[in-house]
Amino acid sequence: MKALLLNGSPRKGNTCAALEALKKGMKNMPELEIREVKANDISVSPCIACEVCGTNSSCVSDDDTNDIIEAVFAADIIVFATPVYWWGVTAQLKAIIDKFYCKAESLHGLKKKIGVLVIGEAEQEDPQYEIIPKQFSCICDYLGWELVFSKTYTAAAPDDLAKSEDSIREIEALWKTF
């Protein structure tokens, strides 16, 4: 079994702490191979809707897109983790998601379990914690993937989440949803 963790954060902080906690919990899953992709460490150009791919081929961009898309295909579990930037996911993570377009037809109906971790400064009543999870719910509905968890956390300083023992324990236990 393979897990792909897509880390949308451009820096080390709360999103990294969340994924470290999740990986710690995932160690309880026998024979699970985990690959983390840090969106800021790869090169993925924006989709330009050139249509060369025909939504069922490789992306023509000379970047890391095709490697990431192949990792999406290979994964049984995909976790999207992002800090909140202007009521949405980071541009780095959005660029990856947009590149799903090159294989959209082939991605339909693949058996995938999806998790979403969203960390922002605002209190939990803020609309950002509705907007982002709803976007992933729509993506999963469209592709026929199973959204097994969508968790949001409030953490302002880069180490706030790591200091929250309850949140870290909750994230560590998310492996059970897969």
NUTI-252138 format. One record per residue: residue in three letters; x, y, z of N, C-alpha, C, O, CB in turn. Coordinates in steps of 0.1 Angstrom, whole numbers, plus 5000, padded with zeros to 4 digits. Each point is the difference from the previous one (the first is absolute). Glycine has a CB too. Layout:
REM residues N
AlaXYZXYZXYZXYZXYZ;...
END
This chain:
REM residues 178
Met500849885000499250125000500950125000501050015006497149875006;Lys501550234981500850124998499150125005498850014997502649894984;Ala499350195026499450135004500850114994501350005000497849905021;Leu500250204974500750124994499550125009498850035000501349874976;Leu500850175030499750125008500550124992501250024998499049855024;Leu498850214974500350124993500050125010499050055004500049864974;Asn502250145024500250115010500050134993501050034992500349825023;Gly497750234986499950124993500750125006499950114995498049814997;Ser502750065020500650115007501450044994500849914997498050025023;Pro501450204978501350044995501150025011501150044997497650074984;Arg500949865031501050015011499749895010499049935000501150324997;Lys500949745013499949905010499250075012500350105005501949794988;Gly496750045011499250055011498949915003500249885001500350354992;Asn498349825008498849925004499649894991499649895004499650315007;Thr500949824976499649904990501049885001499649895000499450294985;Cys502349865017501049895001499749925013500249885000501550264987;Ala498049935024499749945013498849904998500049895006500950315007;Ala498149854980498849914998500449874992499649895004498950324996;Leu502349814990500449884992501049915007499949884999499850264981;Glu501149925029500949915008499149925010500349885002501650294996;Ala497149895008499149935009499349894992499849885005499950325009;Leu499849834974499349904992500949884996499649895001498950304990;Lys502749855005501049894997500349915012500249884998500850274984;Lys499149915029500249925013498949905001500249895004501050315007;Gly497549854988498949915001500049894989499649895002499150305009;Met501749854977499949914988501049895002500049904993499350294993;Lys501749825023501049895002499249885005500649895000501250285005;Asn497049855000499249885005499449924989499449905002500150235018;Met500649924967499549934989501149914994500950064994497450135001;Pro501549685006501149924995500250014985499150014992500449835026;Glu501850164978500450004986499550134993499949994987500249765014;Leu499750365005499650124994501250074995500950035008497049995006;Glu502250024974501150084994499550144999499050034994501949784993;Ile499850285020499650145000500950094992501249995002497849985021;Arg500450114968500850104993499450145003498850024998501849814983;Glu500350265024499550145002500650084989501250004997498649975028;Val499450114969500450104990499850145006498850045003500649804977;Lys501750235021499950145005499950094988500950014992500449945029;Ala497550114977499750074988501050114997500350044989497349915015;Asn503050115007501050104998501349954995500850084995498050055023;Asp501549744983501249954996500049944986501149954996499350005028;Ile498550064969499949944987499750124990499750115004499649665005;Ser500850204979499750104989498749954993500149904992502450175005;Val496450005005498849974993499550134994499550095008499949715007;Ser500650224972499550124994498550005000499449895000502750134986;Pro497250095013498650015000499449934987500750014989499450205025;Cys498849734987499349954988499650124991499450105005499849695008;Ile501150204974499650104991498949964991499750074990502650015011;Ala497049815002498949954992500349994985499250044992499350065025;Cys502749854980500549994986499249894993500049994988502350105019;Glu497149825001499349884995500849904992499449914994498750255005;Val503249855001500949904993499849875007500049904993501650285001;Cys498249825019499849875007498749934997499949885001501550225017;Gly497649984978498749944997499349945012499149924999501750034979;Thr499750085034499549965013500249855003499449945009498950244990;Asn502649764993500349865002501449964995500249894995497350065003;Ser503450145004501349984996501050075009499650045011499649954965;Ser502050025021501050075008500050154998499650044989501949755010;Cys498950285011500150144998501250044992501049935001497850115021;Val501150054969501150044992501050095006501150034995497449954986;Ser501250075031500950095007501349935004499949885005498150255004;Asp503149934990501349945004500250035014500950095004500049934973;Asp498449915032500250025015499749875007500149894994499250355003;Asp500349775015499849885008498649945000499649915007502250175008;Thr497349984977498649974999499849854998499349935008500250294983;Asn501149724999499749864996500449905011499449905002500950174974;Asp500849965031500549925011498950015012499749895005502750154989;Ile497150075008499050025011498749924996499449945008501650294999;Ile498649794980498749944996500249845001499149935003500450274981;Glu501749755012500249865001499949955015499549895003502050124976;Ala499050085030499949965014498650005005499649925008502650194996;Val496949984990498650005003499449874996499249945007500750324991;Phe500449704990499549874995500449895008499249915003500950184974;Ala501149905028500649895008499450005014500049895006502150124980;Ala497550105019499650015014498649945003499150024992502350185010;Asp498549735009498749965005499450105009498750025001502049744997;Ile500150325008499750105010500650134995501250004997498649845022;Ile499550274981500550134996499650105011498850015003501249944972;Val500950125031499750105010500550134995501150024997499149825022;Phe498950264981500250134996500250085013499050015008499749974969;Ala502450095025500250085012500450144996500950024992499849775021;Thr498750314993500250144995499850105012499049985007500449954969;Pro501450175024499650115008499050084992499849984988502550035024;Val497050084994499050094994500750124995500650075007497549845007;Tyr501850124973500550124994498850074993499549954989502849955007;Trp497250215009498950074994498849924997499549994989502250165001;Trp497949785021498849925000500049874991499049954996499850265009;Gly502549754991500149894991501349925003500750035009498050094974;Val501549785009501349935001501150084994499850104993499049685005;Thr502450185005501250084995500149994985499449904994501850065027;Ala499450134973500250004985500849884996499749944989500250315010;Gln501049715009500849884997499249874999500149924991501850195021;Leu497249874998499149894999499050014989499649904994500750075031;Lys499250154973499050024990500549964986499449954991499550235023;Ala502449864984500749974987500049854998499849954989501650265012;Ile498949715009500049854999498649954997499849924991502150075025;Ile497150064991498649954998499650044986499349924993500250115031;Asp500850094971499650044987500649904989499449984990500450265018;Lys501449714995500649914990499449874999500349924991501850205013;Phe497049845006499249884999499250004986499749894996500150105030;Tyr500050124969499250024987500649914989499349944992500150295015;Cys501949764993500749924989499649855000500149944990501850235010;Lys497649785011499649865001498649995006499749905005502750034997;Ala496850174997498750015006499149874997499449955009500850304991;Glu499849724987499249884996500549875007499149925004500450204974;Ser501749865023500649885006499950005015500049895006501650104975;Leu498350135025499950015015498649965005499849975011502050204988;His497249854992498649975004499949855004500449914994498850264990;Gly500149825028499749875004501149915006499749895004498650124980;Leu502950045017501149935006499749995015499550105006502249974977;Lys498649825023499749985014501150085008501149955002497849824994;Lys500750345010500950085007499350055013498850035000502450054979;Lys499649915032499550065013500750135002501250014999498349765011;Ile499750334993500650145000499850065014499049985007500450054969;Gly501750035029499950085012500450144997500850034991499849765022;Val498950304995500350154999500350055013499249995010499350034970;Leu502650055021500450085012500250144997500850044991500349765018;Val498250294997500050144998500350085013499449975010498950004971;Ile502850115018500450075012500050154997500750054991500749755017;Gly497950285000499950144998500150085013499949945011498850024969;Glu501550175019500050085012498650045006499950025012502250074979;Ala496949915000498750045005499449905009500449885001499350244978;Glu499349935028499249915009499249904991499750034989500250155030;Gln499749714987499349904992498750044994499549934990501649915025;Glu498350274989498850054994500250074987499050034993500149995030;Asp502150014973500350074988499649924988500249885000501750245012;Pro497649954977499649934988501149924993499749914993498750275004;Gln502949855005501049934994500049855003500449924992501050285009;Tyr498149775011499949865004498849934995499849885002501450185019;Glu498050014971498949944992500449994986499749904993498650195023;Ile502350024979500350014986501049894995499849934990499850325012;Ile501549745005501149914996499549855001500149934990501650235018;Pro497749805003499549865000498949974989500049894995500650115030;Lys498650104973499049994989500649984986499649924992498950225022;Gln502649934984500749984987500549854999499849944989501050315011;Phe499849705010500549865000498849904999500149904993501950175020;Ser496949964993498849924999499550004986499749894995499750165029;Cys500650064969499650014986501049924991499549934991499550295013;Ile502349794999501049924992499749855001500049934990501750265013;Cys498149775010499849865002498749954994500049894994501350135027;Asp497750064980498749964993500249994985499549904994499250225025;Tyr502049974975500250004986500849884995499749944990500250315011;Leu501149725007500949894996499649865005500549904996501350265004;Gly497249845009499549885006500949945011500149885002498850074976;Trp501950145028500949965011499350015013499050085001502950004986;Glu498549855023499450005013500850105010501149985003498149784993;Leu500050345008500650105010499849945014498949995005500650214979;Val501649755022499949935013500150105011499549975011501449824979;Phe499850325009500150105010500350134994500750014990500049825027;Ser498850284990500350134997500050085013499050025007499949974970;Lys502350045028500250065013500650144998500950034992499449745019;Thr499250324997500550145000500550035014499549965010498950114972;Tyr502750015019500650045012500450155000500350054990500649715013;Thr499050305009500450145001501450005007500249945010497450144992;Ala503349984991501450015005500650124993500250014988500049745016;Ala500250355004500650124994501550004999500650014989497450115021;Ala502749875002501449995000500549874994499349905001500850255019;Pro501149854973500449884993500149875009500049894994501350264992;Asp498749865027500149895009498749975008500049925009502550124992;Asp496550044996498749985008499449864999499649955011500050294985;Leu500449704993499449874999500849905007499449915007499650154971;Ala502349945021500949915006499850015016500249905007501550124974;Lys498050095024499850025014498649955005499849985012501750224987;Ser497649784992498749955003499949855001499849934990499250284999;Glu501249745023500149855002498749934995500049894994501550155025;Asp497350034983498849944996499949994985499649904994499350195027;Ser501550024972499950004985501049894995499649934990499850325010;Ile501849755005501049904995499549865002500149924991501750245014;Arg497649815007499549875002498949964990499949894995500750145030;Glu498550074973498949984991500549974986499549914993499150245020;Ile502449924982500649984987500749874999499949934990500450325007;Glu500449715013500749875001499049894998500349904994501550195021;Ala497049924991499049904999499249994987499249914998500650125026;Leu500450074967499350004987500349884992499249974991500850285010;Trp501249695001500349884992498949895001499949924990502650135014;Lys496849955006498949905002498950024990499249914998501450085026;Thr499350134970498950024991500249944986499149984992500550235020;Phe501749754986500349934987499849865001500249934990501550245005;
END
